[in-house]
Amino acid sequence: MTNVKTATYQWLSLLLLTVISFSLAESGYSGGKVLLPVLLATLIKGSLIIDRFMALRYVAGPWRLIVLAWLSTVLGVIWFSFTRI
């Protein structure tokens, strides 16, 4: 598959995940029913952005891991904040 096709499919995946997250958030549900799927979609979207659009997939050294750890930490803090209320 060419780079343009791959980027297009990944971009469409990002749009689809955004629509799913938005529809879950607007569905009227609250709490754990919505939180975990939205955070999971955000993690997938963040991984796609880090790998493809930030071009960190094949970077030597810990740079990709550092950015993924930052994303996981932020999502973990959000999850912790909403589940401890």
Gaussian input, Z-matrix of N, CA and C with variables (Angstrom, degrees):
# hf/3-21g

backbone

0 1
 N
 C     1     B1
 C     2     B2     1     A1
 N     3     B3     2     A2     1     D1
 C     4     B4     3     A3     2     D2
 C     5     B5     4     A4     3     D3
 N     6     B6     5     A5     4     D4
 C     7     B7     6     A6     5     D5
 C     8     B8     7     A7     6     D6
 N     9     B9     8     A8     7     D7
 C    10    B10     9     A9     8     D8
 C    11    B11    10    A10     9     D9
 N    12    B12    11    A11    10    D10
 C    13    B13    12    A12    11    D11
 C    14    B14    13    A13    12    D12
 N    15    B15    14    A14    13    D13
 C    16    B16    15    A15    14    D14
 C    17    B17    16    A16    15    D15
 N    18    B18    17    A17    16    D16
 C    19    B19    18    A18    17    D17
 C    20    B20    19    A19    18    D18
 N    21    B21    20    A20    19    D19
 C    22    B22    21    A21    20    D20
 C    23    B23    22    A22    21    D21
 N    24    B24    23    A23    22    D22
 C    25    B25    24    A24    23    D23
 C    26    B26    25    A25    24    D24
 N    27    B27    26    A26    25    D25
 C    28    B28    27    A27    26    D26
 C    29    B29    28    A28    27    D27
 N    30    B30    29    A29    28    D28
 C    31    B31    30    A30    29    D29
 C    32    B32    31    A31    30    D30
 N    33    B33    32    A32    31    D31
 C    34    B34    33    A33    32    D32
 C    35    B35    34    A34    33    D33
 N    36    B36    35    A35    34    D34
 C    37    B37    36    A36    35    D35
 C    38    B38    37    A37    36    D36
 N    39    B39    38    A38    37    D37
 C    40    B40    39    A39    38    D38
 C    41    B41    40    A40    39    D39
 N    42    B42    41    A41    40    D40
 C    43    B43    42    A42    41    D41
 C    44    B44    43    A43    42    D42
 N    45    B45    44    A44    43    D43
 C    46    B46    45    A45    44    D44
 C    47    B47    46    A46    45    D45
 N    48    B48    47    A47    46    D46
 C    49    B49    48    A48    47    D47
 C    50    B50    49    A49    48    D48
 N    51    B51    50    A50    49    D49
 C    52    B52    51    A51    50    D50
 C    53    B53    52    A52    51    D51
 N    54    B54    53    A53    52    D52
 C    55    B55    54    A54    53    D53
 C    56    B56    55    A55    54    D54
 N    57    B57    56    A56    55    D55
 C    58    B58    57    A57    56    D56
 C    59    B59    58    A58    57    D57
 N    60    B60    59    A59    58    D58
 C    61    B61    60    A60    59    D59
 C    62    B62    61    A61    60    D60
 N    63    B63    62    A62    61    D61
 C    64    B64    63    A63    62    D62
 C    65    B65    64    A64    63    D63
 N    66    B66    65    A65    64    D64
 C    67    B67    66    A66    65    D65
 C    68    B68    67    A67    66    D66
 N    69    B69    68    A68    67    D67
 C    70    B70    69    A69    68    D68
 C    71    B71    70    A70    69    D69
 N    72    B72    71    A71    70    D70
 C    73    B73    72    A72    71    D71
 C    74    B74    73    A73    72    D72
 N    75    B75    74    A74    73    D73
 C    76    B76    75    A75    74    D74
 C    77    B77    76    A76    75    D75
 N    78    B78    77    A77    76    D76
 C    79    B79    78    A78    77    D77
 C    80    B80    79    A79    78    D78
 N    81    B81    80    A80    79    D79
 C    82    B82    81    A81    80    D80
 C    83    B83    82    A82    81    D81
 N    84    B84    83    A83    82    D82
 C    85    B85    84    A84    83    D83
 C    86    B86    85    A85    84    D84
 N    87    B87    86    A86    85    D85
 C    88    B88    87    A87    86    D86
 C    89    B89    88    A88    87    D87
 N    90    B90    89    A89    88    D88
 C    91    B91    90    A90    89    D89
 C    92    B92    91    A91    90    D90
 N    93    B93    92    A92    91    D91
 C    94    B94    93    A93    92    D92
 C    95    B95    94    A94    93    D93
 N    96    B96    95    A95    94    D94
 C    97    B97    96    A96    95    D95
 C    98    B98    97    A97    96    D96
 N    99    B99    98    A98    97    D97
 C   100   B100    99    A99    98    D98
 C   101   B101   100   A100    99    D99
 N   102   B102   101   A101   100   D100
 C   103   B103   102   A102   101   D101
 C   104   B104   103   A103   102   D102
 N   105   B105   104   A104   103   D103
 C   106   B106   105   A105   104   D104
 C   107   B107   106   A106   105   D105
 N   108   B108   107   A107   106   D106
 C   109   B109   108   A108   107   D107
 C   110   B110   109   A109   108   D108
 N   111   B111   110   A110   109   D109
 C   112   B112   111   A111   110   D110
 C   113   B113   112   A112   111   D111
 N   114   B114   113   A113   112   D112
 C   115   B115   114   A114   113   D113
 C   116   B116   115   A115   114   D114
 N   117   B117   116   A116   115   D115
 C   118   B118   117   A117   116   D116
 C   119   B119   118   A118   117   D117
 N   120   B120   119   A119   118   D118
 C   121   B121   120   A120   119   D119
 C   122   B122   121   A121   120   D120
 N   123   B123   122   A122   121   D121
 C   124   B124   123   A123   122   D122
 C   125   B125   124   A124   123   D123
 N   126   B126   125   A125   124   D124
 C   127   B127   126   A126   125   D125
 C   128   B128   127   A127   126   D126
 N   129   B129   128   A128   127   D127
 C   130   B130   129   A129   128   D128
 C   131   B131   130   A130   129   D129
 N   132   B132   131   A131   130   D130
 C   133   B133   132   A132   131   D131
 C   134   B134   133   A133   132   D132
 N   135   B135   134   A134   133   D133
 C   136   B136   135   A135   134   D134
 C   137   B137   136   A136   135   D135
 N   138   B138   137   A137   136   D136
 C   139   B139   138   A138   137   D137
 C   140   B140   139   A139   138   D138
 N   141   B141   140   A140   139   D139
 C   142   B142   141   A141   140   D140
 C   143   B143   142   A142   141   D141
 N   144   B144   143   A143   142   D142
 C   145   B145   144   A144   143   D143
 C   146   B146   145   A145   144   D144
 N   147   B147   146   A146   145   D145
 C   148   B148   147   A147   146   D146
 C   149   B149   148   A148   147   D147
 N   150   B150   149   A149   148   D148
 C   151   B151   150   A150   149   D149
 C   152   B152   151   A151   150   D150
 N   153   B153   152   A152   151   D151
 C   154   B154   153   A153   152   D152
 C   155   B155   154   A154   153   D153
 N   156   B156   155   A155   154   D154
 C   157   B157   156   A156   155   D155
 C   158   B158   157   A157   156   D156
 N   159   B159   158   A158   157   D157
 C   160   B160   159   A159   158   D158
 C   161   B161   160   A160   159   D159
 N   162   B162   161   A161   160   D160
 C   163   B163   162   A162   161   D161
 C   164   B164   163   A163   162   D162
 N   165   B165   164   A164   163   D163
 C   166   B166   165   A165   164   D164
 C   167   B167   166   A166   165   D165
 N   168   B168   167   A167   166   D166
 C   169   B169   168   A168   167   D167
 C   170   B170   169   A169   168   D168
 N   171   B171   170   A170   169   D169
 C   172   B172   171   A171   170   D170
 C   173   B173   172   A172   171   D171
 N   174   B174   173   A173   172   D172
 C   175   B175   174   A174   173   D173
 C   176   B176   175   A175   174   D174
 N   177   B177   176   A176   175   D175
 C   178   B178   177   A177   176   D176
 C   179   B179   178   A178   177   D177
 N   180   B180   179   A179   178   D178
 C   181   B181   180   A180   179   D179
 C   182   B182   181   A181   180   D180
 N   183   B183   182   A182   181   D181
 C   184   B184   183   A183   182   D182
 C   185   B185   184   A184   183   D183
 N   186   B186   185   A185   184   D184
 C   187   B187   186   A186   185   D185
 C   188   B188   187   A187   186   D186
 N   189   B189   188   A188   187   D187
 C   190   B190   189   A189   188   D188
 C   191   B191   190   A190   189   D189
 N   192   B192   191   A191   190   D190
 C   193   B193   192   A192   191   D191
 C   194   B194   193   A193   192   D192
 N   195   B195   194   A194   193   D193
 C   196   B196   195   A195   194   D194
 C   197   B197   196   A196   195   D195
 N   198   B198   197   A197   196   D196
 C   199   B199   198   A198   197   D197
 C   200   B200   199   A199   198   D198
 N   201   B201   200   A200   199   D199
 C   202   B202   201   A201   200   D200
 C   203   B203   202   A202   201   D201
 N   204   B204   203   A203   202   D202
 C   205   B205   204   A204   203   D203
 C   206   B206   205   A205   204   D204
 N   207   B207   206   A206   205   D205
 C   208   B208   207   A207   206   D206
 C   209   B209   208   A208   207   D207
 N   210   B210   209   A209   208   D208
 C   211   B211   210   A210   209   D209
 C   212   B212   211   A211   210   D210
 N   213   B213   212   A212   211   D211
 C   214   B214   213   A213   212   D212
 C   215   B215   214   A214   213   D213
 N   216   B216   215   A215   214   D214
 C   217   B217   216   A216   215   D215
 C   218   B218   217   A217   216   D216
 N   219   B219   218   A218   217   D217
 C   220   B220   219   A219   218   D218
 C   221   B221   220   A220   219   D219
 N   222   B222   221   A221   220   D220
 C   223   B223   222   A222   221   D221
 C   224   B224   223   A223   222   D222
 N   225   B225   224   A224   223   D223
 C   226   B226   225   A225   224   D224
 C   227   B227   226   A226   225   D225
 N   228   B228   227   A227   226   D226
 C   229   B229   228   A228   227   D227
 C   230   B230   229   A229   228   D228
 N   231   B231   230   A230   229   D229
 C   232   B232   231   A231   230   D230
 C   233   B233   232   A232   231   D231
 N   234   B234   233   A233   232   D232
 C   235   B235   234   A234   233   D233
 C   236   B236   235   A235   234   D234
 N   237   B237   236   A236   235   D235
 C   238   B238   237   A237   236   D236
 C   239   B239   238   A238   237   D237
 N   240   B240   239   A239   238   D238
 C   241   B241   240   A240   239   D239
 C   242   B242   241   A241   240   D240
 N   243   B243   242   A242   241   D241
 C   244   B244   243   A243   242   D242
 C   245   B245   244   A244   243   D243
 N   246   B246   245   A245   244   D244
 C   247   B247   246   A246   245   D245
 C   248   B248   247   A247   246   D246
 N   249   B249   248   A248   247   D247
 C   250   B250   249   A249   248   D248
 C   251   B251   250   A250   249   D249
 N   252   B252   251   A251   250   D250
 C   253   B253   252   A252   251   D251
 C   254   B254   253   A253   252   D252

   B1=1.4416
   B2=1.5359
   B3=1.2740
   B4=1.4577
   B5=1.5204
   B6=1.3181
   B7=1.4590
   B8=1.5268
   B9=1.3303
   B10=1.4632
   B11=1.5262
   B12=1.3250
   B13=1.4651
   B14=1.5182
   B15=1.3224
   B16=1.4640
   B17=1.5153
   B18=1.3312
   B19=1.4634
   B20=1.5261
   B21=1.3165
   B22=1.4602
   B23=1.5251
   B24=1.3275
   B25=1.4668
   B26=1.5251
   B27=1.3141
   B28=1.4619
   B29=1.5215
   B30=1.3083
   B31=1.4610
   B32=1.5267
   B33=1.3308
   B34=1.4622
   B35=1.5299
   B36=1.3304
   B37=1.4661
   B38=1.5225
   B39=1.3289
   B40=1.4592
   B41=1.5284
   B42=1.3241
   B43=1.4691
   B44=1.5233
   B45=1.3280
   B46=1.4563
   B47=1.5243
   B48=1.3192
   B49=1.4654
   B50=1.5269
   B51=1.3165
   B52=1.4619
   B53=1.5197
   B54=1.3235
   B55=1.4653
   B56=1.5321
   B57=1.3245
   B58=1.4625
   B59=1.5235
   B60=1.3260
   B61=1.4693
   B62=1.5205
   B63=1.3263
   B64=1.4541
   B65=1.5266
   B66=1.3268
   B67=1.4625
   B68=1.5272
   B69=1.3367
   B70=1.4680
   B71=1.5239
   B72=1.3272
   B73=1.4638
   B74=1.5240
   B75=1.3047
   B76=1.4640
   B77=1.5253
   B78=1.3143
   B79=1.4627
   B80=1.5247
   B81=1.2990
   B82=1.4521
   B83=1.5128
   B84=1.3096
   B85=1.4631
   B86=1.5172
   B87=1.3233
   B88=1.4521
   B89=1.5190
   B90=1.3114
   B91=1.4532
   B92=1.5088
   B93=1.3346
   B94=1.4481
   B95=1.5145
   B96=1.3382
   B97=1.4563
   B98=1.5145
   B99=1.3185
   B100=1.4548
   B101=1.5233
   B102=1.3049
   B103=1.4585
   B104=1.5217
   B105=1.2998
   B106=1.4593
   B107=1.5274
   B108=1.3374
   B109=1.4727
   B110=1.5285
   B111=1.3275
   B112=1.4677
   B113=1.5269
   B114=1.3329
   B115=1.4611
   B116=1.5238
   B117=1.3055
   B118=1.4630
   B119=1.5245
   B120=1.3225
   B121=1.4686
   B122=1.5266
   B123=1.3241
   B124=1.4585
   B125=1.5206
   B126=1.3185
   B127=1.4614
   B128=1.5237
   B129=1.3170
   B130=1.4687
   B131=1.5227
   B132=1.3319
   B133=1.4648
   B134=1.5246
   B135=1.3269
   B136=1.4534
   B137=1.5166
   B138=1.3282
   B139=1.4609
   B140=1.5271
   B141=1.3301
   B142=1.4671
   B143=1.5223
   B144=1.3048
   B145=1.4609
   B146=1.5275
   B147=1.3235
   B148=1.4611
   B149=1.5217
   B150=1.3302
   B151=1.4602
   B152=1.5171
   B153=1.3097
   B154=1.4575
   B155=1.5239
   B156=1.3068
   B157=1.4595
   B158=1.5262
   B159=1.3311
   B160=1.4661
   B161=1.5260
   B162=1.3373
   B163=1.4685
   B164=1.5220
   B165=1.3272
   B166=1.4566
   B167=1.5259
   B168=1.3051
   B169=1.4610
   B170=1.5307
   B171=1.3013
   B172=1.4630
   B173=1.5291
   B174=1.3240
   B175=1.4569
   B176=1.5227
   B177=1.3206
   B178=1.4604
   B179=1.5249
   B180=1.2939
   B181=1.4557
   B182=1.5123
   B183=1.3077
   B184=1.4707
   B185=1.5216
   B186=1.3201
   B187=1.4653
   B188=1.5147
   B189=1.3103
   B190=1.4666
   B191=1.5249
   B192=1.3141
   B193=1.4623
   B194=1.5288
   B195=1.3182
   B196=1.4669
   B197=1.5304
   B198=1.3265
   B199=1.4661
   B200=1.5274
   B201=1.3387
   B202=1.4651
   B203=1.5287
   B204=1.3309
   B205=1.4674
   B206=1.5232
   B207=1.3262
   B208=1.4663
   B209=1.5286
   B210=1.3364
   B211=1.4619
   B212=1.5249
   B213=1.3155
   B214=1.4662
   B215=1.5207
   B216=1.3188
   B217=1.4662
   B218=1.5209
   B219=1.3105
   B220=1.4651
   B221=1.5310
   B222=1.3249
   B223=1.4608
   B224=1.5227
   B225=1.3312
   B226=1.4597
   B227=1.5201
   B228=1.3189
   B229=1.4692
   B230=1.5291
   B231=1.3185
   B232=1.4633
   B233=1.5248
   B234=1.3304
   B235=1.4631
   B236=1.5204
   B237=1.3368
   B238=1.4519
   B239=1.5225
   B240=1.3189
   B241=1.4679
   B242=1.5304
   B243=1.3120
   B244=1.4527
   B245=1.5188
   B246=1.3192
   B247=1.4669
   B248=1.5129
   B249=1.3159
   B250=1.4771
   B251=1.5090
   B252=1.3124
   B253=1.4698
   B254=1.5074
   A1=108.16
   A2=115.72
   A3=119.09
   A4=110.77
   A5=115.69
   A6=120.90
   A7=111.86
   A8=116.63
   A9=119.72
   A10=109.98
   A11=117.39
   A12=120.04
   A13=111.09
   A14=116.27
   A15=120.15
   A16=110.74
   A17=116.62
   A18=120.52
   A19=111.23
   A20=116.70
   A21=120.42
   A22=111.24
   A23=117.20
   A24=120.51
   A25=111.36
   A26=116.42
   A27=118.96
   A28=110.63
   A29=117.64
   A30=120.98
   A31=110.30
   A32=117.05
   A33=120.21
   A34=110.90
   A35=116.99
   A36=120.53
   A37=110.71
   A38=116.73
   A39=120.49
   A40=110.92
   A41=116.46
   A42=119.85
   A43=111.07
   A44=117.05
   A45=120.97
   A46=111.54
   A47=117.28
   A48=120.84
   A49=111.62
   A50=116.76
   A51=120.52
   A52=110.87
   A53=116.87
   A54=120.78
   A55=110.58
   A56=116.81
   A57=120.55
   A58=110.72
   A59=116.85
   A60=120.68
   A61=111.21
   A62=116.39
   A63=120.61
   A64=111.04
   A65=117.06
   A66=119.51
   A67=111.54
   A68=117.67
   A69=119.85
   A70=111.30
   A71=115.42
   A72=119.37
   A73=111.76
   A74=117.46
   A75=121.79
   A76=113.07
   A77=118.19
   A78=121.34
   A79=113.48
   A80=117.21
   A81=119.42
   A82=113.22
   A83=116.90
   A84=119.93
   A85=109.49
   A86=115.68
   A87=118.44
   A88=109.55
   A89=115.64
   A90=121.13
   A91=113.41
   A92=114.64
   A93=121.71
   A94=114.89
   A95=117.15
   A96=119.94
   A97=112.14
   A98=116.34
   A99=121.52
   A100=111.51
   A101=117.00
   A102=121.34
   A103=112.94
   A104=118.07
   A105=120.73
   A106=112.60
   A107=120.68
   A108=118.97
   A109=113.56
   A110=117.08
   A111=119.60
   A112=110.19
   A113=117.25
   A114=119.56
   A115=111.37
   A116=117.93
   A117=121.14
   A118=110.73
   A119=116.97
   A120=120.61
   A121=110.44
   A122=116.95
   A123=121.09
   A124=111.14
   A125=117.22
   A126=120.66
   A127=111.10
   A128=117.06
   A129=120.50
   A130=110.47
   A131=116.23
   A132=120.13
   A133=111.11
   A134=116.65
   A135=120.28
   A136=112.36
   A137=117.12
   A138=120.94
   A139=111.31
   A140=116.39
   A141=119.62
   A142=111.66
   A143=116.46
   A144=120.52
   A145=110.66
   A146=116.63
   A147=120.63
   A148=110.85
   A149=116.76
   A150=120.38
   A151=113.03
   A152=116.88
   A153=120.03
   A154=113.32
   A155=116.39
   A156=118.90
   A157=113.09
   A158=117.47
   A159=120.18
   A160=110.44
   A161=116.55
   A162=124.11
   A163=112.60
   A164=117.26
   A165=121.07
   A166=112.90
   A167=118.09
   A168=120.52
   A169=112.34
   A170=117.99
   A171=121.45
   A172=112.92
   A173=116.95
   A174=120.94
   A175=109.05
   A176=115.19
   A177=120.24
   A178=109.85
   A179=115.21
   A180=119.63
   A181=111.86
   A182=115.56
   A183=120.00
   A184=114.92
   A185=119.61
   A186=120.63
   A187=112.72
   A188=117.61
   A189=120.30
   A190=110.06
   A191=116.47
   A192=120.91
   A193=111.44
   A194=117.16
   A195=121.06
   A196=110.16
   A197=117.06
   A198=120.39
   A199=110.46
   A200=118.02
   A201=120.41
   A202=111.41
   A203=116.77
   A204=120.04
   A205=110.46
   A206=117.10
   A207=120.38
   A208=110.03
   A209=116.78
   A210=120.60
   A211=110.64
   A212=116.96
   A213=120.68
   A214=111.53
   A215=117.27
   A216=121.06
   A217=111.16
   A218=117.01
   A219=120.85
   A220=110.49
   A221=116.91
   A222=119.87
   A223=111.27
   A224=117.34
   A225=120.82
   A226=112.27
   A227=116.76
   A228=120.60
   A229=110.23
   A230=117.16
   A231=120.11
   A232=110.23
   A233=116.80
   A234=120.28
   A235=110.82
   A236=117.22
   A237=121.86
   A238=110.87
   A239=116.39
   A240=120.53
   A241=112.15
   A242=116.85
   A243=119.41
   A244=114.01
   A245=117.68
   A246=119.00
   A247=112.33
   A248=118.82
   A249=122.35
   A250=112.91
   A251=118.13
   A252=121.20
   A253=109.34
   D1=139.59
   D2=-179.08
   D3=-74.80
   D4=162.43
   D5=179.91
   D6=-62.26
   D7=-35.34
   D8=-179.46
   D9=-67.69
   D10=-42.44
   D11=178.61
   D12=-65.25
   D13=-42.54
   D14=179.30
   D15=-61.78
   D16=-46.22
   D17=179.08
   D18=-63.04
   D19=-37.68
   D20=179.04
   D21=-65.76
   D22=-44.67
   D23=178.38
   D24=-64.45
   D25=-38.56
   D26=178.37
   D27=-68.66
   D28=-38.30
   D29=177.67
   D30=-65.23
   D31=-41.09
   D32=176.92
   D33=-65.01
   D34=-35.62
   D35=175.48
   D36=-63.16
   D37=-40.71
   D38=177.27
   D39=-62.24
   D40=-42.30
   D41=177.95
   D42=-63.55
   D43=-43.97
   D44=179.67
   D45=-62.42
   D46=-44.46
   D47=177.96
   D48=-63.79
   D49=-35.28
   D50=176.82
   D51=-65.91
   D52=-43.74
   D53=178.51
   D54=-63.42
   D55=-41.52
   D56=178.14
   D57=-62.80
   D58=-46.65
   D59=179.80
   D60=-61.86
   D61=-44.20
   D62=-179.77
   D63=-63.57
   D64=-44.47
   D65=-178.68
   D66=-67.11
   D67=-34.47
   D68=174.87
   D69=-65.45
   D70=-42.56
   D71=-178.84
   D72=-67.41
   D73=-32.89
   D74=-178.83
   D75=-91.02
   D76=0.41
   D77=-174.46
   D78=-74.78
   D79=-15.38
   D80=-179.49
   D81=99.72
   D82=-11.85
   D83=175.50
   D84=-75.60
   D85=158.94
   D86=178.06
   D87=-143.05
   D88=170.36
   D89=176.40
   D90=74.53
   D91=-145.13
   D92=-174.54
   D93=-65.56
   D94=-21.72
   D95=178.67
   D96=-63.90
   D97=-30.40
   D98=-176.46
   D99=-107.89
   D100=-33.67
   D101=-171.36
   D102=-60.70
   D103=-52.37
   D104=-176.03
   D105=-64.64
   D106=-46.15
   D107=177.14
   D108=-62.39
   D109=-37.64
   D110=179.66
   D111=-68.50
   D112=-41.87
   D113=178.25
   D114=-67.07
   D115=-36.05
   D116=176.92
   D117=-65.75
   D118=-43.32
   D119=176.53
   D120=-61.95
   D121=-38.19
   D122=178.30
   D123=-66.20
   D124=-38.84
   D125=177.29
   D126=-64.70
   D127=-42.51
   D128=178.00
   D129=-64.45
   D130=-44.98
   D131=178.45
   D132=-61.52
   D133=-43.44
   D134=178.92
   D135=-63.02
   D136=-39.63
   D137=177.96
   D138=-64.15
   D139=-41.73
   D140=176.68
   D141=-62.07
   D142=-43.77
   D143=-179.85
   D144=-65.20
   D145=-43.22
   D146=179.94
   D147=-63.29
   D148=-45.62
   D149=-176.68
   D150=-71.68
   D151=-47.44
   D152=-170.87
   D153=-93.94
   D154=-54.86
   D155=-169.38
   D156=-86.55
   D157=-21.84
   D158=171.27
   D159=-94.24
   D160=-5.58
   D161=176.14
   D162=57.69
   D163=42.34
   D164=179.99
   D165=-102.73
   D166=6.06
   D167=-176.32
   D168=-62.66
   D169=-42.38
   D170=-175.61
   D171=-112.69
   D172=21.15
   D173=-179.52
   D174=-78.18
   D175=133.87
   D176=178.18
   D177=-74.48
   D178=152.02
   D179=178.69
   D180=91.25
   D181=-173.16
   D182=-172.60
   D183=-88.07
   D184=11.92
   D185=-170.75
   D186=-63.11
   D187=-44.20
   D188=179.26
   D189=-63.90
   D190=-42.81
   D191=-179.97
   D192=-64.16
   D193=-38.38
   D194=179.18
   D195=-62.94
   D196=-44.94
   D197=-178.46
   D198=-68.76
   D199=-39.85
   D200=176.79
   D201=-65.48
   D202=-38.09
   D203=177.49
   D204=-65.17
   D205=-39.37
   D206=177.44
   D207=-61.90
   D208=-46.41
   D209=179.89
   D210=-61.73
   D211=-44.86
   D212=179.37
   D213=-63.07
   D214=-37.90
   D215=178.36
   D216=-64.85
   D217=-45.32
   D218=179.06
   D219=-61.81
   D220=-45.71
   D221=179.43
   D222=-66.40
   D223=-35.89
   D224=176.75
   D225=-64.84
   D226=-40.10
   D227=178.08
   D228=-66.34
   D229=-40.31
   D230=177.33
   D231=-63.07
   D232=-46.36
   D233=178.77
   D234=-60.32
   D235=-46.03
   D236=179.96
   D237=-60.55
   D238=-42.11
   D239=-178.85
   D240=-63.52
   D241=-40.52
   D242=-176.95
   D243=-82.81
   D244=-21.23
   D245=179.81
   D246=-91.19
   D247=-9.59
   D248=-179.53
   D249=-100.82
   D250=8.33
   D251=-179.78
   D252=-79.59

